[in-house]
């Protein structure tokens, strides 16, 4: 069975001043042989532990984004109790990133299974039946795993108990190809090949009917994404005969807004930090579009092709300004590179990188979303005042205003949640140092190699005050 491997790496250093520049080339490309060209499947999932799971035919591979390592989790064709015609149809990680749910196709007249795998042990913990056809979608909500099938049903599995099927939902007349729980876990959205979007409130067991049935789409609905910035807001995307993205108020069951993308909508993901979302498309554009919400106005006069032509005649500064201006004022930025429809997307745990999987059997990684931003934090530890700017940087500077009598010693520095040795290159009072006592008010300023700060990540600084 083929495996993933690095094909090439296109880097783009993004500097931010007035505007945010968005790289229009992927940071990395991985080959994904046997990634099935099937609109109704869900074959990518990125865990909170920074591990990307991808299904290639009957096999599942794990790519660790932290160190670049690749491991094979399983191959259904090697299962002595399975069938060589079986293949993976859906994947979803638990919130802690320890377990992976796997929906299978089944074979020989048997329905697909919903499996749970311990990733660290590479062991299948459980196989749950209940469907009479392939399991094309699945979604976790704490200990409840929802699975959607070509048999048109949705089953809620409580993985803590032996009799796992605690609720069955009947509301579709076609394959259930999209499932997403709301951030608070109170609502479940489902999309199907019957052009319907159903909103469920499956808190009780037994057979459940949808709270709302949304019928405006004119094609299959696989793309579902709950907005992390507005409660009860759901984005949905329709297939080839529909091509629209719609935004729903799930409390009232009404459509707030819609936009025609002129292309099959395959997947939608929100930025966790900004009011932005990315849509991936199939026929006929095969591109990704970055949208500013809620304006959703597409700027057709600045396409990727136009920007590439401008770079021939204009210098890098002008190109950076135009790209940043486009991102700043809203609209859609199109990211092209795939040569076939972009069926799947997933977002990294830091919320900055989006991976796209396409029928051209490649995975492409885009630095598309902005990092989190908090302007500054002021702490007081003892008699030392610490001013921390939450910025990601390649260089850290420490300065001490004159005329202060307090004394402090830097004991521990944490950048993005990881400890950094105190001898991390710093400057105190303009002089290079590794570890020394400083006099005065201590402020921590972060910058990138002489330029204004670009990233925005969490910093923590621990000091104690004592006489030197």
Buried (B, 14 or more C-beta within 10 A) or exposed (E): EBBBEEEEEEEEEBBBEEBBBBBBBBBBBBBBEEBBEBBBBBBBBBBEBBBBBBBBBBBBBBBBBEEEEBEBBBBBBEBEEBBEEBBBBBBBBBEEBBBBBBBBBBBEEBBBBBBBBBBEEEEBEBBBBBBBBBBBBBBBBEEBBBBBBBBBBBBBBBBEEEEBBBBBBEBBEBBBBBBBBBEEEBBBBBBBBBBBBBBBBBEEEEEBEBBBEBEBBBBBBBBBBBBBBBEBBBBBBBBBEBBBBBBBBBEEBEBEEBBEBEBBBBBBBBBBBBBBBBBBBBBEBBBBBBBBBBBBEBBEEBBBEEBEEBEEEBEEEEBBBBBBBBBEEBBBBBBBBBEBBBBBBBBBBBBBBBBBBBBBBBBBBBBBBBBBEEEEBEBEBEEBBBBBBBBBBEEBBBBBEEEBEBBBBBEEBEBEEEEEEBEBEBEBBEEEBEEEEBBBBBBBBBBBEEEEBBBBBBBBBEBEEEEE
